[in-house]
Protein backbone atom coordinates (compact mmCIF):
# COMPACT_ATOMS: atom_id res chain seq x y z
CA UNK A 1 0.00 0.00 0.00
CA UNK A 2 2.77 2.41 0.84
CA UNK A 3 4.32 1.92 -2.61
CA UNK A 4 0.96 2.61 -4.24
CA UNK A 5 0.44 5.72 -2.14
CA UNK A 6 3.84 7.10 -3.01
CA UNK A 7 3.42 6.62 -6.78
CA UNK A 8 0.93 9.46 -7.34
CA UNK A 9 3.13 11.84 -5.38
CA UNK A 10 6.18 10.81 -7.38
CA UNK A 11 4.24 11.18 -10.61
CA UNK A 12 3.05 14.65 -9.62
CA UNK A 13 6.59 15.61 -8.69
CA UNK A 14 7.91 14.44 -12.03
CA UNK A 15 5.15 16.27 -13.89
CA UNK A 16 5.85 19.49 -12.00
CA UNK A 17 9.54 19.17 -12.79
CA UNK A 18 8.80 18.63 -16.46
CA UNK A 19 6.43 21.59 -16.49
CA UNK A 20 9.07 23.80 -14.91
CA UNK A 21 11.65 22.70 -17.45
CA UNK A 22 9.19 23.32 -20.27
CA UNK A 23 8.46 26.81 -18.97
CA UNK A 24 12.18 27.56 -18.83
CA UNK A 25 12.64 26.36 -22.42
CA UNK A 26 9.63 28.35 -23.61
CA UNK A 27 10.92 31.40 -21.80
CA UNK A 28 14.26 31.14 -23.56
CA UNK A 29 12.70 30.61 -26.99
CA UNK A 30 10.28 33.45 -26.48
CA UNK A 31 12.98 35.83 -25.26
CA UNK A 32 12.08 39.34 -26.28
CA UNK A 33 14.08 40.80 -29.15
CA UNK A 34 16.29 43.80 -28.40
CA UNK A 35 14.65 47.19 -28.61
CA UNK A 36 16.00 48.66 -31.86
CA UNK A 37 15.68 52.16 -33.31
CA UNK A 38 16.65 53.39 -36.80
CA UNK A 39 17.02 56.85 -38.29
CA UNK A 40 15.66 56.90 -41.87
CA UNK A 41 13.31 54.67 -43.85
CA UNK A 42 16.01 52.92 -45.97
CA UNK A 43 17.85 51.82 -42.81
CA UNK A 44 14.56 50.89 -41.13
CA UNK A 45 13.76 48.69 -44.14
CA UNK A 46 17.06 46.82 -43.99
CA UNK A 47 16.80 46.24 -40.24
CA UNK A 48 13.17 45.13 -40.62
CA UNK A 49 14.24 42.49 -43.13
CA UNK A 50 16.87 41.11 -40.76
CA UNK A 51 14.48 41.15 -37.74
CA UNK A 52 11.61 39.53 -39.62
CA UNK A 53 9.86 37.02 -37.36
CA UNK A 54 11.63 38.28 -34.24
CA UNK A 55 10.78 41.95 -33.76
CA UNK A 56 10.13 45.31 -35.39
CA UNK A 57 12.52 48.29 -35.22
CA UNK A 58 11.29 51.79 -34.46
CA UNK A 59 11.56 54.51 -37.11
CA UNK A 60 12.74 57.82 -35.65
CA UNK A 61 12.58 60.11 -38.71
CA UNK A 62 9.26 59.66 -40.45
CA UNK A 63 9.21 59.28 -44.23
CA UNK A 64 8.84 62.52 -46.15
CA UNK A 65 10.70 64.53 -43.50
CA UNK A 66 14.11 66.04 -44.10
CA UNK A 67 16.79 64.09 -42.22
CA UNK A 68 19.03 67.16 -42.04
CA UNK A 69 16.79 68.93 -39.55
CA UNK A 70 14.01 67.23 -37.63
CA UNK A 71 12.11 67.78 -34.40
CA UNK A 72 11.54 64.55 -32.53
CA UNK A 73 8.01 63.71 -31.47
CA UNK A 74 7.57 62.42 -27.92
CA UNK A 75 7.02 58.87 -29.21
CA UNK A 76 10.22 59.03 -31.27
CA UNK A 77 12.22 60.37 -28.33
CA UNK A 78 10.79 57.53 -26.23
CA UNK A 79 11.89 55.02 -28.87
CA UNK A 80 15.45 56.28 -28.55
CA UNK A 81 15.27 56.16 -24.77
CA UNK A 82 14.08 52.55 -24.88
CA UNK A 83 16.54 51.47 -27.57
CA UNK A 84 19.23 48.93 -26.81
CA UNK A 85 20.63 49.24 -30.36
CA UNK A 86 20.45 52.21 -32.75
CA UNK A 87 21.28 51.82 -36.45
CA UNK A 88 21.78 55.15 -38.22
CA UNK A 89 23.69 56.59 -41.17
CA UNK A 90 25.69 59.00 -39.02
CA UNK A 91 26.16 62.68 -38.20
CA UNK A 92 27.01 63.58 -41.80
CA UNK A 93 23.33 63.06 -42.64
CA UNK A 94 21.70 63.92 -39.29
CA UNK A 95 24.08 66.13 -37.26
CA UNK A 96 21.29 67.02 -34.82
CA UNK A 97 20.75 63.35 -33.97
CA UNK A 98 24.25 62.92 -32.59
CA UNK A 99 23.32 65.00 -29.54
CA UNK A 100 19.95 63.28 -29.30
CA UNK A 101 21.60 59.88 -29.15
CA UNK A 102 23.94 61.04 -26.44
CA UNK A 103 21.11 62.41 -24.34
CA UNK A 104 18.37 59.86 -25.03
CA UNK A 105 20.18 56.67 -25.99
CA UNK A 106 23.48 57.02 -24.19
CA UNK A 107 23.42 53.40 -23.01
CA UNK A 108 22.42 51.97 -26.39
CA UNK A 109 24.82 50.36 -28.82
CA UNK A 110 25.09 52.86 -31.66
CA UNK A 111 25.99 51.57 -35.13
CA UNK A 112 26.88 54.35 -37.59
CA UNK A 113 26.60 52.70 -41.00
CA UNK A 114 28.41 55.38 -43.03
CA UNK A 115 31.54 55.11 -40.89
CA UNK A 116 31.49 51.30 -40.76
CA UNK A 117 34.47 49.55 -42.32
CA UNK A 118 32.15 47.61 -44.65
CA UNK A 119 30.87 50.80 -46.31
CA UNK A 120 32.10 51.87 -49.72
CA UNK A 121 32.33 55.62 -49.19
CA UNK A 122 32.38 58.34 -51.83
CA UNK A 123 33.46 61.93 -51.30
CA UNK A 124 31.24 64.85 -52.26
CA UNK A 125 31.97 65.94 -55.81
CA UNK A 126 33.33 69.38 -56.49
CA UNK A 127 30.60 71.52 -58.05
CA UNK A 128 28.32 68.48 -58.17
CA UNK A 129 30.58 66.52 -60.51
CA UNK A 130 33.69 64.40 -60.16
CA UNK A 131 36.16 66.09 -62.47
CA UNK A 132 38.70 63.31 -62.04
CA UNK A 133 36.47 60.60 -63.48
CA UNK A 134 36.87 59.26 -66.99
CA UNK A 135 33.74 58.09 -68.79
CA UNK A 136 34.51 54.43 -69.46
CA UNK A 137 31.61 52.01 -69.46
CA UNK A 138 33.82 49.19 -70.74
CA UNK A 139 35.26 49.03 -67.22
CA UNK A 140 31.78 48.73 -65.74
CA UNK A 141 32.06 45.69 -63.45
CA UNK A 142 29.33 45.08 -60.92
CA UNK A 143 30.69 41.76 -59.77
CA UNK A 144 33.59 43.53 -58.12
CA UNK A 145 31.09 45.17 -55.80
CA UNK A 146 28.67 42.36 -55.12
CA UNK A 147 30.20 40.32 -52.27
CA UNK A 148 28.50 37.00 -51.63
CA UNK A 149 27.43 35.29 -48.42
CA UNK A 150 29.58 36.08 -45.43
CA UNK A 151 31.76 38.35 -47.57
CA UNK A 152 28.85 40.76 -47.82
CA UNK A 153 30.27 42.66 -44.87
CA UNK A 154 33.96 42.30 -45.68
CA UNK A 155 35.27 45.70 -46.67
CA UNK A 156 38.30 44.13 -48.33
CA UNK A 157 36.01 42.65 -50.98
CA UNK A 158 35.24 46.09 -52.42
CA UNK A 159 37.15 47.00 -55.57
CA UNK A 160 37.41 50.76 -55.41
CA UNK A 161 39.32 51.10 -58.65
CA UNK A 162 36.49 49.42 -60.52
CA UNK A 163 33.91 51.36 -58.58
CA UNK A 164 35.47 54.64 -59.67
CA UNK A 165 35.63 53.72 -63.33
CA UNK A 166 32.09 54.84 -64.15
CA UNK A 167 32.82 58.50 -64.31
CA UNK A 168 32.61 60.75 -67.32
CA UNK A 169 34.85 62.80 -69.54
CA UNK A 170 36.99 65.26 -67.68
CA UNK A 171 35.64 68.80 -67.58
CA UNK A 172 37.68 71.95 -67.75
CA UNK A 173 37.28 73.56 -64.36
CA UNK A 174 38.07 76.94 -65.88
CA UNK A 175 35.15 76.70 -68.30
CA UNK A 176 32.52 78.75 -66.49
CA UNK A 177 29.93 78.23 -69.21
CA UNK A 178 28.94 74.74 -68.09
CA UNK A 179 26.88 73.43 -65.22
CA UNK A 180 29.92 72.50 -63.18
CA UNK A 181 31.61 75.89 -63.13
CA UNK A 182 32.76 77.04 -59.72
CA UNK A 183 30.58 79.58 -58.00
CA UNK A 184 29.81 80.62 -54.44
CA UNK A 185 26.82 78.39 -53.81
CA UNK A 186 26.88 76.43 -50.58
CA UNK A 187 29.06 73.39 -51.30
CA UNK A 188 29.34 70.07 -49.53
CA UNK A 189 32.66 68.53 -48.58
CA UNK A 190 33.74 65.35 -46.89
CA UNK A 191 31.99 61.99 -47.25
CA UNK A 192 28.68 61.97 -49.12
CA UNK A 193 26.17 60.41 -46.68
CA UNK A 194 23.71 59.13 -49.34
CA UNK A 195 25.45 55.76 -49.24
CA UNK A 196 22.21 53.75 -49.04
CA UNK A 197 21.67 54.42 -52.76
CA UNK A 198 24.41 51.89 -53.55
CA UNK A 199 22.84 48.43 -53.18
CA UNK A 200 26.35 47.09 -52.63
CA UNK A 201 26.48 49.05 -49.39
CA UNK A 202 23.02 47.83 -48.44
CA UNK A 203 24.13 44.22 -48.91
CA UNK A 204 27.12 44.80 -46.66
CA UNK A 205 24.96 46.54 -44.07
CA UNK A 206 22.56 43.60 -43.94
CA UNK A 207 25.47 41.45 -42.80
CA UNK A 208 26.60 44.03 -40.25
CA UNK A 209 23.06 44.40 -38.91
CA UNK A 210 22.69 40.64 -38.55
CA UNK A 211 26.03 40.31 -36.75
CA UNK A 212 25.13 43.12 -34.35
CA UNK A 213 21.71 41.67 -33.54
CA UNK A 214 23.08 38.15 -33.18
CA UNK A 215 25.67 39.36 -30.70
CA UNK A 216 23.01 41.13 -28.63
CA UNK A 217 20.42 38.34 -28.94
CA UNK A 218 22.11 34.93 -29.29
CA UNK A 219 18.80 33.09 -28.91
CA UNK A 220 17.68 34.47 -32.29
CA UNK A 221 21.10 34.64 -33.97
CA UNK A 222 20.28 31.95 -36.52
CA UNK A 223 17.11 33.79 -37.57
CA UNK A 224 18.96 37.07 -38.06
CA UNK A 225 21.70 35.45 -40.14
CA UNK A 226 19.21 33.49 -42.24
CA UNK A 227 17.12 36.60 -42.90
CA UNK A 228 20.21 38.60 -43.86
CA UNK A 229 21.38 35.98 -46.34
CA UNK A 230 17.95 35.81 -47.95
CA UNK A 231 17.76 39.62 -48.19
CA UNK A 232 21.25 39.77 -49.69
CA UNK A 233 20.31 37.21 -52.31
CA UNK A 234 17.18 39.13 -53.27
CA UNK A 235 19.17 42.35 -53.47
CA UNK A 236 21.79 40.77 -55.71
CA UNK A 237 19.06 39.69 -58.13
CA UNK A 238 17.44 43.13 -58.03
CA UNK A 239 20.77 44.85 -58.71
CA UNK A 240 21.32 42.70 -61.78
CA UNK A 241 17.78 43.43 -62.99
CA UNK A 242 18.22 47.19 -62.60
CA UNK A 243 21.61 47.07 -64.28
CA UNK A 244 20.03 45.42 -67.31
CA UNK A 245 17.09 47.83 -67.22
CA UNK A 246 19.30 50.93 -67.25
CA UNK A 247 21.81 49.66 -69.82
CA UNK A 248 20.07 51.38 -72.81
CA UNK A 249 20.36 54.83 -71.17
CA UNK A 250 23.78 54.44 -69.56
CA UNK A 251 25.36 57.05 -71.87
CA UNK A 252 22.43 59.46 -71.85
CA UNK A 253 23.31 62.72 -70.03
CA UNK A 254 21.02 64.12 -67.35
CA UNK A 255 21.05 66.71 -64.57
CA UNK A 256 19.67 66.28 -61.05
CA UNK A 257 18.34 68.89 -58.67
CA UNK A 258 21.04 68.34 -56.06
CA UNK A 259 24.01 66.03 -56.02
CA UNK A 260 22.59 63.14 -53.99
CA UNK A 261 22.75 60.21 -56.41
CA UNK A 262 26.40 59.46 -57.06
CA UNK A 263 26.29 56.11 -55.23
CA UNK A 264 23.45 54.94 -57.49
CA UNK A 265 25.14 56.44 -60.56
CA UNK A 266 28.48 54.80 -59.86
CA UNK A 267 26.88 51.42 -59.19
CA UNK A 268 25.05 51.45 -62.53
CA UNK A 269 27.49 53.51 -64.60
CA UNK A 270 25.12 56.38 -65.42
CA UNK A 271 26.03 59.62 -67.21
CA UNK A 272 25.46 62.27 -64.56
CA UNK A 273 26.11 65.66 -66.16
CA UNK A 274 25.69 68.00 -63.19
CA UNK A 275 23.41 69.37 -60.51
CA UNK A 276 21.28 72.49 -60.31
CA UNK A 277 22.07 73.02 -56.63
CA UNK A 278 25.25 71.97 -54.88
CA UNK A 279 23.35 71.53 -51.64
CA UNK A 280 19.83 70.88 -50.47
CA UNK A 281 20.43 73.47 -47.76
CA UNK A 282 20.28 76.52 -50.04
CA UNK A 283 18.86 77.55 -53.41
CA UNK A 284 21.22 77.96 -56.37
CA UNK A 285 22.16 81.46 -57.42
CA UNK A 286 20.63 83.02 -60.57
CA UNK A 287 24.05 82.89 -62.19
CA UNK A 288 24.27 79.16 -61.60
CA UNK A 289 20.77 78.63 -62.99
CA UNK A 290 21.84 80.43 -66.17
CA UNK A 291 24.98 78.31 -66.51
CA UNK A 292 23.07 75.09 -65.99
CA UNK A 293 20.55 76.15 -68.65
CA UNK A 294 23.39 76.76 -71.12
CA UNK A 295 24.91 73.39 -70.29
CA UNK A 296 21.58 71.58 -70.84
CA UNK A 297 21.48 72.90 -74.39
CA UNK A 298 25.18 72.47 -75.16
CA UNK A 299 25.52 68.93 -73.78
CA UNK A 300 22.20 67.75 -75.25
CA UNK A 301 20.96 66.80 -71.80
CA UNK A 302 17.96 64.49 -72.15
CA UNK A 303 16.36 65.04 -68.74
CA UNK A 304 16.50 67.37 -65.75
CA UNK A 305 15.24 65.75 -62.54
CA UNK A 306 13.43 67.68 -59.85
CA UNK A 307 12.86 66.54 -56.25
CA UNK A 308 9.45 66.70 -54.56
CA UNK A 309 10.76 68.63 -51.56
CA UNK A 310 12.15 71.51 -53.61
CA UNK A 311 10.88 74.35 -55.79
CA UNK A 312 9.88 72.91 -59.21
CA UNK A 313 10.15 76.39 -60.68
CA UNK A 314 13.93 76.10 -60.61
CA UNK A 315 13.81 73.07 -62.89
CA UNK A 316 11.36 74.84 -65.19
CA UNK A 317 13.83 77.73 -65.45
CA UNK A 318 16.64 75.37 -66.38
CA UNK A 319 14.78 73.56 -69.18
CA UNK A 320 13.13 76.69 -70.57
CA UNK A 321 14.06 77.04 -74.23
CA UNK A 322 15.74 73.61 -74.41
CA UNK A 323 14.61 70.19 -75.66
CA UNK A 324 15.17 68.52 -72.30
CA UNK A 325 12.38 66.64 -70.55
CA UNK A 326 11.76 66.77 -66.82
CA UNK A 327 11.33 64.02 -64.25
CA UNK A 328 11.28 63.59 -60.49
CA UNK A 329 13.70 61.63 -58.30
CA UNK A 330 13.48 61.19 -54.53
CA UNK A 331 16.46 59.66 -52.69
CA UNK A 332 14.29 59.00 -49.63
CA UNK A 333 11.18 57.66 -51.38
CA UNK A 334 8.71 59.93 -49.59
CA UNK A 335 5.71 58.30 -51.29
CA UNK A 336 6.78 54.72 -50.56
CA UNK A 337 5.27 53.05 -47.47
CA UNK A 338 7.81 52.28 -44.77
CA UNK A 339 8.57 48.69 -43.84
CA UNK A 340 10.70 45.76 -44.94
CA UNK A 341 9.84 46.19 -48.64
CA UNK A 342 10.72 49.89 -48.68
CA UNK A 343 14.36 49.58 -49.76
CA UNK A 344 13.93 47.36 -52.84
CA UNK A 345 10.91 49.44 -53.83
CA UNK A 346 13.03 52.60 -53.60
CA UNK A 347 15.68 51.17 -55.94
CA UNK A 348 13.06 50.06 -58.46
CA UNK A 349 11.37 53.46 -58.27
CA UNK A 350 14.60 55.33 -59.02
CA UNK A 351 15.36 53.04 -61.97
CA UNK A 352 11.82 53.32 -63.37
CA UNK A 353 11.82 57.11 -63.10
CA UNK A 354 15.17 57.36 -64.84
CA UNK A 355 14.02 55.09 -67.65
CA UNK A 356 10.75 57.00 -68.06
CA UNK A 357 12.61 60.27 -68.67
CA UNK A 358 15.90 59.17 -70.24
CA UNK A 359 14.42 56.48 -72.46
CA UNK A 360 12.12 58.83 -74.40
N, C-alpha and C positions, 0 to 999 in steps of 0.2 A: 504493500500500500504506500509506503513512504516513497518508493521509486516512482510510482504513478503520480503521487502528489507533487513530486519535484519536477516532473517533466513539463507541465504547463508553465511553471515559473521559468524554467530554463529556456523553453521555446519563446516566451515573451521577452526574456532578456536578449536572446539572439536576434529576435525581430527588431527590438529597440536599437540594438547595436547596428544592425543593417540599415535601419532607417536613418540613424545619425550619420553613418558613412555616406549614404545616398545624398543626404542634405548637404554634406560637405562637398561632395563631387559636383552637385548641381550648383552650389554657391560659387565654386571655382569656374565652372563653365559659363555661368551667367554673370561673371564679373563685369562690372560696368566699364565701358570703354572710357578712355581718357577724355576729359573735356577739352575740345579743340576749337580754336578760333582762327579765322583766315581774314586777310585784308580785302582783296578784290575778287570779283566773280570768277576769273580764270583760275586763280589759285583755289578757291572754294570748290570748283568743279573737279580739279585734280585730286584734292583731298577727299572729296565725296566718293570718287571712284575707288580709292584705296580703302576707305572705311565702309564700303558697301556691305551690309549685313551685320555690321558691328555697332555703328553709331553714325551721327550726323554732325559735321562741323558747323559752327556758327559763322555767319557772314557779317563782318563789321561794317564795311562800306557798301551800301546798297547799290544795286546796278542803276546806271544812269547818272550817278553822282560823280563829281570830279574827285579823283583820288588825291590830287595835289592839295586840296583844302577841303576839310570836311568837319562838320560838327557832330560829335557822337550823340546819339540818342541814349536815354537812360538804359534801354535794353541792351544796346551795343556795348556801352561801358560795363554793364553787368557781365556780359559775355567775356570780356577781357579779364575782369576780376575773377571769374570762375575758371578761366582757362588754365589748363596744365601744360598745354603746348600751343604755341602761336606760329603759324606759317604765314609769312608775308614776303613781299618782294624786297623791301628794304627802304631806308630813309631817302634814297635817290628819287623814289616815286612818291612816298608819303612822309615828308620830313616831320610833319606835325605828330605822326603816330609814334615816332621814337620816344617822345616825352610821355605819351599816353601809355605806352607799354611799360615804361619805367615806373610810372605812378600806379597803374591799374593791374599790370600783370608782371610785377617785379619778380615773383617767384616762379613764373612759368618758363618753360624751355622755349626760347625764341629762335626760330629757324629763318634766317634771312636768305631767301633763294637766290637773289642776284649775286650776293657775295660768296655763295657756296662754291667749292672747288669744282663741282660738276658742271657749272654754268659756263656756257660759251658766251663770253661778254663781247660787246661791240661798243666802241667809243662814239660819242656824238660826232656827227659829220660837220665839218666846217661849212657854214652857209647852207646847211641842209643837203650837202652832197659830199661824197668822199672823193676828193680830187686825186688821190693816189691810186684809185682802182683803175684797172684796165678791163674793157668790156670784152670778155672772152667766154662765150658760152660753151666752147669745146671743152673747157676745163670743168664744166658743171658736173659735180660728182656728189650725189646725195648719199651714196653708201658710206662715204667717209665720215658722215655725221649721223648715221643711224645705228648707234650701238645696240647690240642685241643682248637679251637676257640680263644677267647680272652686270654686264658691262654698261648697262644703260646709265649707271651713275658713276662711271669711271672717267674722270676728266681727261686722262691720258689718251682715251680713245678718240678724242676730237682732233680733227685735222684742220688746223687753222689756216694753213696755206691754201687748201682747197676751198675752205669756207670763204676766203677773201677773194677768190678768183672770179666772182660774179659781178664785178664792178663794171664800169663803163669807161668810155674813152676819156682820157684826161682833159680837163678843162683849163683854159688859161685864166688864172686867178686875176690877172690884170684886165681881163675883158669885162668891163662893167656893163655891157649891153645884155648879158644873159641873166638867167634867173638865179645864178649862184654868185653873182658879184657881191663883194663885201660891202655891207652897210652897217648902220649903227643900231639895227634891230636887236632886241634882247636875244642873246645866243646862249645855247646850252654848251656845257663842257663836261668832261668826265665820262663816266659809263652811262650809256643809254639804258634806262630802266625797263624799256618795253620788251624785255627778253622773252616773255611768254608767247610772243608772236612767232618764235622759232619752235616748231614742234619737236626739234631735236632737244631743246632745253626742257620742254615739257616731259619728254620721255625720261630724261635723266632725273628730273624732279620727282617723277612717280616713284622711282627707286629710292631716292632720298627720303621721301615721305614715308614709304613703307618701312624703311630701316628705322626711322625715328619712332614711328608708332610701335613697331615690334619691340624695340628696346624698352619703351615705356609700358607696354602691355603684352608681356610674353604669352599670356594665355590665348591671345588672338593673333600671334605673330604669323602663323601659317596662312590665316585668312588675308592679312594685309599683303603678304608677299604674293599670294596667288592672285589677288585682285590687281596688284601693280603689274604683274606679268601679262595678265589679260588686257589691261588698259594699254600697255606698251605695244602689244601686238596689234591691237585695233588702230592705234595711232600710226604705226608703221605703214599699215595698209592705206590709211587715209592720206598720209603724206605722199605715197606713191600715186594715189588717185589724183590728188591735186596737182602734183608735178606734171602728170600727163594732161590734165585739163588745161593748165596754163601754158603748155609748150607752144601752142600756135601764136601766143601774144608775147612771148618772152622778149622779143626785140622791139616791141612797140613802146615808144616813149610816153610817159605820163607824168603829171605833177600832182602832188598831194597838198592838202591844206597845211599840215605841219609835219615835221620830219619824225614820224612815230613808227614807221613801217620797215625800217632797214633789216630787222631780223627776218621778217617774212620775205622781203625782197631778196636777201642773200640766200636764204634757204632754197628759193625757187628760181633764182637767176633772173629777176625781172629788171626792166630798163627804167628805173627811177631817174627822172630828169630834173628834179628840184622840188622845192617846197615854197608855198606862198608865204608862210610865216615860219620863222626859225624856232618859235616857241609857242606853246599854247597859253602862255602867261601874258602875252601882249599882242596887239594887232600889228600887222606889218605897216610900214610907212608908205605913204603915197608913192614915193620914189621907187620903193621895192615893187609895189603893185605894177607900176609902169614897166619895170624891167622884166618882170615875170610875163607880162602880156606880150612884150616883144619876143621873149624866148619861146613862148607857145607857138607863135607864128613862124619863127625862124627854124625851130627844131621839128616842125610838123608834129607837135604833141597831139596825140589822139584824144586824150581825156584829162580833165582836171577834176580831182576828187575833193568834194567838200566833206565836212564832218558835221553831224547833227547838232553838236553843242555850240557851233560857231556860226558867225554871221554869213549866210549864203550870198549876201550881196557882194562880198569880196571875191568870191569865185565868179560871179556874174561879171564883175569888172575885168577879171583876168581873161575870160573867154570872149568878151565883147569884140566883135570885128574879126574873129578868127574862125576856123573850121572845127575847133575842138568841141567835143561833147563834154558833158558833165556827169558825174556820178557821186555816190556817197559811200565813204568808208568809215567804220567805227571800230577803233582798236579795242574797245571795251564791250562791244555788243550790247548796247543799252536796251535794244528791243528783244533780246533773247532771254527767255526765262532762266533764272539761276537754277543750279542743280548739277548733277553728275554729267548730264549730256551737254552742258553749256559749252565746254571747251571745244569739242569736235564740231559743234554747230557753228561756233565763232569762226573756225578755220574755213569751213565750207562756205559760210556767208561771205567772207573776204574774197575767196576765190571766185564765187559766183558773181559778185559785184564787179570785180575786175574784168571778168570775161564779158559781162553785159555791156560794159563801156568800151573796153579795148578791142573787143572782137567785132565791133560794127564796121 
